Amino acid sequence: MSKIRLLPDHVSNQIAAGEVVERPASVAKELVENAIDARATRIVIDVESGGRRLLKVSDDGEGMVRDDALLAFERHATSKIREAEDLNSIATLGFRGEALASIASVARVELISRTEDAAAATRVLIEGGRMREVKDAAHPRGTTLSVRDLFFNVPARRKFLRSEATETFHLTNLVTHYALAHPEIAFTLTNSGREVLRVASAKDLRERAYQIFGAEFLDNLLEVSGGNKHLALVSGYVSAPRDRRTSRDAQYLFVNGRFVRDQLIGRALSEGYRSILPHGVYPAALLFIDTPLEEVDVNVHPAKTEVRFRRVAAVADAVREAVRSALASAGYVRADIAEPSAASHDQIESDDSVAAMSAGASDYSVASTPTSLAASVASVGEYRASVEPARQSRIEFVAPPIQDEEFLAADRSAPELEALNSDTVRGLDTTGRQALSAERVPVGAPDVIDLSSSTESAKVRAASAAEGLARSASLPPLASADKFAREVTVEELSSNIRPLGQLDESFIIATDDEGLLLIDQHVAHERILFDKYRALESSRPAESQSLLIPETFDLTPAQAAAFDFVAPQLESYGFELMRLSGRTVAIKATPADLPASEARNMLAEILETVDAEKKGSAREALRDDIAASLACHAAIKVNMPLAPEKMRWLIDRLLQTSSPTTCPHGRPVILRLATRDILKGFQRI
């Protein structure tokens, strides 16, 4: 007997719904995309109970005739494509033709649609995939599609929906994305009769960003423009480095007007900020990648939130270079420093870097590799390094001065060479790395060689400099102790920890009976404050400091959706907040330990980074998240000198905490370099 059978249509539709309809926001995405494809100029979204009870999308687009309104609910029925070849050049947001059929199979759906020249609109009512009614109705041009009681006939799916606050957050985030992608369309979002977002038609992205995020967000944006029209044009805005986020929630990424979640673009964006933002910190971004239709495949995911590029590396390079150029235009990086991609590293190192340095580029710091230094001298002395020397992080070798007294004396007597040498030192980058002192600049390097001199002594000096650099570049690397350093367990700690000093004004160097300890001063103080806030919660109210002038700022729509839920927890830690009209919030008081200048950033971070899924979970987890974020903002920062008494106090208090070896975010606080490991490193045992 045959075991394989065809599934009924309503069963196959419900299976498809499992892929397409994850939550109310998934339904809203399909309906909003259909409205945009219908050339709507106004889209109104009304929701109740986070979209579970009602999700209604109305538009003033082209509308549908009766036959199309009925056919739209059949599986794989679409007006967007006709042939298989059309999949190679999809220009619309929707095209799969299964969204409405999937939605109608798990909800009660009402469609009312009318075209411009139709005498009456068509009303179609479907419940659980079964058509109940078709008749004429009154309606202006366009379409209104109401989805009620989502998953009413699939209880197992309904119970997986999150709280109303969480689902509203996702809906708000979705509408925000498409409002940014299409500034020419007016959007309105209401939740249970309360207006969450309303934006009129805007002339460009900048005006739309102002409508949604406010003037302060706009002030921190840098315009991005770059790429290649034959591959990928990159446009939009990124935030200045001073506007930092601890998650990617403020990154809005679009490919050909389609909202996507793409790790490739996200990584390329972060690469553009390399050496500017620390690890774990992310910029805000409104980035649009416009690529030829044949260069991108949008048919790789049922929800159409992922894409696949034909030339992945080239698109990543375009994004990174466009972002880097925007930062350079604003003066955050030097415009003449190339950021080579991995694919073109060899070519850039052999051509562009040499040309830049021989042309007088003087912004190479002491962190430049020996190979690049030797290559720069080669542009004068025609030296070619045959082998790239071994590299070791944080340890660089520079060429020592040529120990030829007659040579040095000749150089000291040349005023023009001294001027060039001085300019070279002043021209080094100032991004926080150690500047190269005048005494360490190799005499005879390209920036200090008089190329116009044709005397024999100039040639000798150039050859000597090249030889000196070659010798220094081939020195063996120092042995590293990183393989011996390890995290410390609570059981290994003793009370006999003695601070010795600081490393980079960021790490406390200490010793105990077992060897050396490195203590991260920021995360150590973080742990101390976290335990303090959690203890205060159960004992007495947190202390507050009132602000002389309340600080006000505008929430984004997504932040506003989370504010009412998070505000009571914030107030229990010492905040005093007031919701003003619209999406404006006033901070009247802050926790006593928190600097007033950090209050706004900390509040914005909490509203953005408290996981949306946790809004429906235990409040205990939410309190921990808030306490951890508050501790991070109030803690001692890196690059801060500490007196010996302060280091002693920090260590003593750390040892009294609940977990002295890890910070609230799970990072290690203390690393140990045991005496035995030190002896091994020196090959004494």
Backbone hydrogen bonds, N-H to C=O, Kabsch-Sander energy under -0.5 kcal/mol:
donor,donor_aa,acceptor,acceptor_aa,energy
12,S,8,P,-2.3
13,N,9,D,-2.4
14,Q,10,H,-1.5
15,I,11,V,-2.1
16,A,12,S,-2.2
17,A,13,N,-2.1
18,G,14,Q,-1.3
19,E,15,I,-0.6
19,E,16,A,-1.1
20,V,16,A,-2.3
21,V,17,A,-2.4
22,E,20,V,-1.0
26,S,23,R,-1.4
27,V,23,R,-1.3
28,A,24,P,-2.6
29,K,25,A,-2.2
30,E,26,S,-1.7
31,L,27,V,-2.2
32,V,28,A,-2.9
33,E,29,K,-2.3
34,N,30,E,-1.9
35,A,31,L,-1.9
36,I,32,V,-2.3
37,D,33,E,-2.5
38,A,34,N,-1.4
39,R,36,I,-1.8
40,A,35,A,-1.6
43,I,186,A,-2.9
44,V,58,S,-2.7
45,I,188,T,-3.3
46,D,56,K,-2.7
47,V,190,T,-2.2
48,E,54,L,-2.1
51,G,48,E,-1.2
52,R,49,S,-1.6
53,R,48,E,-1.2
54,L,48,E,-1.3
55,L,147,V,-1.6
56,K,46,D,-3.0
57,V,145,L,-2.2
58,S,44,V,-2.7
59,D,143,T,-2.3
60,D,42,R,-1.0
62,E,38,A,-1.6
69,A,65,V,-2.3
70,L,66,R,-1.9
71,L,67,D,-2.3
72,A,68,D,-1.9
73,F,70,L,-1.0
74,E,71,L,-1.9
76,H,97,G,-1.2
77,A,74,E,-1.2
77,A,97,G,-1.7
78,T,76,H,-0.6
86,D,83,E,-1.2
87,L,84,A,-1.4
88,N,85,E,-1.6
89,S,86,D,-1.5
91,A,89,S,-0.6
102,S,98,E,-2.0
103,I,99,A,-2.8
104,A,100,L,-2.7
105,S,101,A,-1.0
106,V,103,I,-1.5
107,A,104,A,-0.6
108,R,148,R,-2.5
109,V,107,A,-0.7
109,V,126,I,-3.0
110,E,146,S,-2.4
111,L,124,V,-2.8
112,I,144,T,-2.4
113,S,122,T,-1.9
114,R,142,G,-2.3
118,A,115,T,-0.8
121,A,137,A,-2.4
122,T,113,S,-2.7
123,R,135,K,-3.4
124,V,111,L,-2.9
124,V,122,T,-0.5
125,L,133,E,-2.7
126,I,109,V,-2.9
127,E,130,R,-2.6
128,G,107,A,-2.0
129,G,104,A,-1.9
130,R,127,E,-1.9
132,R,125,L,-3.2
133,E,125,L,-1.6
135,K,123,R,-2.2
137,A,121,A,-1.9
142,G,114,R,-2.5
143,T,59,D,-0.8
144,T,112,I,-2.8
145,L,57,V,-2.4
146,S,110,E,-2.8
146,S,144,T,-0.5
147,V,55,L,-2.6
148,R,108,R,-3.0
148,R,146,S,-0.6
149,D,53,R,-1.3
150,L,52,R,-1.8
151,F,106,V,-3.1
152,F,106,V,-0.7
152,F,149,D,-1.7
154,V,151,F,-1.1
157,R,154,V,-1.1
158,R,154,V,-1.9
159,K,155,P,-2.0
160,F,157,R,-1.2
161,L,158,R,-1.6
167,E,163,S,-2.5
168,T,164,E,-2.4
169,F,165,A,-2.0
170,H,166,T,-2.1
171,L,167,E,-2.1
172,T,168,T,-2.7
173,N,169,F,-2.4
174,L,170,H,-2.2
175,V,171,L,-2.4
176,T,172,T,-2.3
177,H,173,N,-1.9
178,Y,174,L,-2.0
179,A,175,V,-2.2
180,L,176,T,-1.9
181,A,177,H,-2.1
182,H,178,Y,-1.5
185,I,182,H,-1.8
186,A,41,T,-2.4
187,F,199,V,-1.5
188,T,43,I,-1.8
189,L,197,L,-3.2
190,T,45,I,-2.4
191,N,194,R,-3.3
192,S,47,V,-3.3
192,S,190,T,-0.5
194,R,191,N,-2.0
195,E,193,G,-0.5
196,V,189,L,-2.9
197,L,189,L,-1.9
199,V,187,F,-2.7
202,A,183,P,-3.5
208,R,204,D,-1.8
209,A,205,L,-2.9
210,Y,206,R,-1.9
211,Q,207,E,-2.0
212,I,208,R,-1.9
213,F,209,A,-2.9
214,G,209,A,-0.7
214,G,210,Y,-1.2
218,L,214,G,-1.3
219,D,215,A,-1.9
220,N,216,E,-0.8
220,N,217,F,-0.7
221,L,218,L,-1.6
222,L,238,V,-3.8
224,V,236,G,-3.0
226,G,234,V,-2.3
228,N,232,A,-2.2
231,L,228,N,-1.6
232,A,228,N,-1.6
233,L,290,D,-3.0
234,V,226,G,-2.9
235,S,288,F,-2.2
236,G,224,V,-1.1
237,Y,286,L,-2.3
238,V,222,L,-2.3
239,S,284,A,-2.3
240,A,220,N,-3.0
243,D,240,A,-2.3
244,R,242,R,-1.0
245,R,282,Y,-2.3
251,Q,248,R,-1.9
252,Y,250,A,-0.7
252,Y,285,A,-3.3
253,L,251,Q,-0.6
254,F,287,L,-1.9
255,V,258,R,-2.4
256,N,289,I,-2.6
258,R,255,V,-1.7
259,F,257,G,-0.5
260,V,253,L,-2.1
261,R,305,T,-2.7
262,D,260,V,-0.6
263,Q,261,R,-0.5
266,G,262,D,-1.9
267,R,263,Q,-2.7
268,A,264,L,-2.3
269,L,265,I,-2.5
270,S,266,G,-2.1
271,E,267,R,-2.4
272,G,268,A,-1.6
273,Y,269,L,-0.7
273,Y,270,S,-0.9
274,R,271,E,-1.6
276,I,273,Y,-2.6
277,L,273,Y,-2.0
281,V,278,P,-1.5
282,Y,245,R,-3.7
285,A,250,A,-2.0
286,L,237,Y,-3.4
287,L,252,Y,-2.2
288,F,235,S,-3.0
289,I,254,F,-2.9
290,D,233,L,-2.7
290,D,288,F,-0.6
291,T,289,I,-0.6
295,E,292,P,-2.1
296,V,293,L,-1.1
297,D,308,R,-3.1
298,V,296,V,-0.6
300,V,298,V,-0.8
300,V,306,E,-0.5
301,H,298,V,-0.5
304,K,301,H,-1.7
308,R,297,D,-2.0
310,R,295,E,-2.8
312,V,310,R,-0.6
315,V,311,R,-1.8
316,A,312,V,-2.4
317,D,313,A,-2.4
318,A,314,A,-2.1
319,V,315,V,-2.2
320,R,316,A,-2.6
321,E,317,D,-2.8
322,A,318,A,-2.0
323,V,319,V,-2.3
324,R,320,R,-2.6
325,S,321,E,-2.3
326,A,322,A,-1.9
327,L,323,V,-2.1
328,A,324,R,-2.3
329,S,325,S,-2.6
330,A,326,A,-1.3
331,G,328,A,-1.3
332,Y,327,L,-2.8
333,V,327,L,-0.7
337,I,334,R,-1.5
338,A,336,D,-0.7
345,H,342,A,-0.8
348,I,344,S,-2.5
349,E,345,H,-2.6
350,S,346,D,-1.8
351,D,347,Q,-1.8
352,D,347,Q,-0.5
353,S,348,I,-2.7
355,A,351,D,-2.5
356,A,352,D,-2.6
357,M,353,S,-2.2
358,S,354,V,-2.7
359,A,355,A,-1.5
360,G,357,M,-1.3
361,A,356,A,-2.4
365,S,363,D,-0.5
366,V,434,Q,-0.7
368,S,365,S,-2.1
373,L,369,T,-1.8
374,A,370,P,-2.9
375,A,371,T,-2.5
376,S,372,S,-1.6
377,V,373,L,-1.8
378,A,374,A,-1.8
379,S,375,A,-0.9
379,S,376,S,-0.6
380,V,377,V,-1.8
381,G,377,V,-3.0
382,E,378,A,-1.9
392,Q,395,I,-0.6
395,I,392,Q,-1.7
404,D,402,I,-1.7
405,E,403,Q,-0.6
408,L,404,D,-3.1
409,A,405,E,-2.6
410,A,406,E,-2.1
411,D,407,F,-2.0
412,R,408,L,-2.6
413,S,409,A,-1.2
414,A,411,D,-1.6
418,E,414,A,-1.8
419,A,415,P,-2.3
420,L,416,E,-2.1
421,N,417,L,-2.7
422,S,418,E,-2.4
423,D,419,A,-2.5
424,T,420,L,-2.3
425,V,421,N,-1.9
426,R,422,S,-2.3
427,G,423,D,-1.8
428,L,425,V,-1.3
429,D,363,D,-0.5
437,S,435,A,-0.6
440,R,437,S,-1.2
441,V,437,S,-0.5
441,V,438,A,-0.9
445,A,442,P,-2.0
448,V,445,A,-2.4
449,I,446,P,-1.1
451,L,449,I,-1.2
453,S,450,D,-1.2
459,K,455,T,-1.2
460,V,456,E,-2.0
461,R,457,S,-2.6
462,A,458,A,-2.3
463,A,459,K,-2.4
464,S,460,V,-2.6
465,A,461,R,-2.5
466,A,462,A,-2.2
467,E,463,A,-2.2
468,G,464,S,-2.5
469,L,465,A,-2.4
470,A,466,A,-2.3
471,R,467,E,-2.0
472,S,468,G,-2.1
473,A,469,L,-2.6
474,S,470,A,-1.2
475,L,472,S,-1.2
484,F,481,A,-1.6
485,A,481,A,-1.3
486,R,672,R,-1.8
488,V,670,I,-1.2
492,E,489,T,-0.8
493,L,489,T,-0.6
493,L,490,V,-1.1
497,I,495,S,-1.3
498,R,496,N,-0.5
498,R,511,T,-2.9
500,L,509,I,-3.8
501,G,509,I,-1.5
503,L,507,F,-2.8
504,D,502,Q,-0.5
506,S,503,L,-2.2
507,F,503,L,-1.9
508,I,519,I,-3.0
509,I,501,G,-2.9
509,I,507,F,-0.5
510,A,508,I,-0.6
510,A,517,L,-2.7
511,T,498,R,-2.0
512,D,515,G,-2.2
515,G,512,D,-0.7
516,L,673,L,-2.5
517,L,510,A,-3.1
518,L,671,L,-2.8
519,I,508,I,-2.4
520,D,518,L,-0.5
520,D,669,V,-2.4
521,Q,506,S,-1.6
521,Q,519,I,-0.8
524,A,520,D,-2.1
525,H,521,Q,-1.9
526,E,522,H,-2.0
527,R,523,V,-2.1
528,I,524,A,-1.8
529,L,525,H,-2.6
530,F,526,E,-2.6
531,D,527,R,-2.1
532,K,528,I,-1.7
533,Y,529,L,-2.7
534,R,530,F,-2.3
535,A,531,D,-1.9
536,L,532,K,-2.5
537,E,533,Y,-1.6
538,S,534,R,-0.7
538,S,535,A,-0.6
539,S,535,A,-1.0
540,R,536,L,-1.8
542,A,572,S,-0.8
545,Q,590,T,-2.9
547,L,588,K,-2.6
551,E,587,I,-2.0
552,T,550,P,-0.5
553,F,585,V,-2.0
555,L,583,R,-3.1
560,A,556,T,-2.8
561,A,557,P,-1.7
562,A,558,A,-1.0
562,A,559,Q,-0.5
563,F,559,Q,-1.5
564,D,560,A,-0.8
566,V,562,A,-2.0
567,A,563,F,-2.9
569,Q,566,V,-0.6
570,L,566,V,-2.0
571,E,567,A,-2.4
572,S,568,P,-1.2
573,Y,569,Q,-0.5
573,Y,570,L,-1.3
574,G,571,E,-1.3
575,F,570,L,-1.7
576,E,589,A,-2.1
578,M,586,A,-2.3
580,L,578,M,-0.7
580,L,584,T,-2.5
584,T,581,S,-1.7
585,V,553,F,-2.5
586,A,578,M,-3.0
587,I,551,E,-3.3
588,K,576,E,-3.0
588,K,586,A,-0.7
589,A,576,E,-1.2
590,T,545,Q,-2.2
592,A,543,E,-2.1
594,L,591,P,-1.1
598,E,595,P,-1.8
599,A,595,P,-0.6
599,A,596,A,-1.0
602,M,598,E,-2.6
603,L,599,A,-2.4
604,A,600,R,-2.6
605,E,601,N,-2.4
606,I,602,M,-2.3
607,L,603,L,-2.2
608,E,604,A,-1.5
609,T,605,E,-3.3
610,V,606,I,-1.8
611,D,609,T,-0.7
614,K,611,D,-1.5
615,K,611,D,-0.5
615,K,612,A,-1.3
616,G,613,E,-1.0
617,S,614,K,-1.3
621,A,618,A,-0.7
622,L,618,A,-1.1
623,R,619,R,-2.6
624,D,620,E,-1.9
625,D,621,A,-2.0
626,I,622,L,-2.3
627,A,623,R,-2.7
628,A,624,D,-2.5
629,S,625,D,-2.2
630,L,626,I,-2.7
631,A,627,A,-2.5
632,C,628,A,-2.0
633,H,629,S,-2.0
634,A,630,L,-1.9
635,A,631,A,-1.4
640,M,505,E,-2.2
647,M,643,A,-2.2
648,R,644,P,-2.3
649,W,645,E,-2.4
650,L,646,K,-2.5
651,I,647,M,-2.2
652,D,648,R,-2.3
653,R,649,W,-2.5
654,L,650,L,-2.1
655,L,651,I,-2.0
656,Q,652,D,-0.5
656,Q,653,R,-0.9
657,T,654,L,-1.7
662,T,659,S,-1.2
663,C,667,R,-2.7
666,G,663,C,-2.3
669,V,661,T,-2.2
670,I,661,T,-0.6
671,L,518,L,-2.4
672,R,486,R,-3.2
673,L,516,L,-2.6
675,T,514,E,-2.6
678,I,674,A,-2.0
679,L,675,T,-2.2
680,K,676,R,-2.0
681,G,677,D,-2.4
682,F,678,I,-1.7
683,Q,680,K,-1.8
684,R,679,L,-2.9
685,I,679,L,-0.6
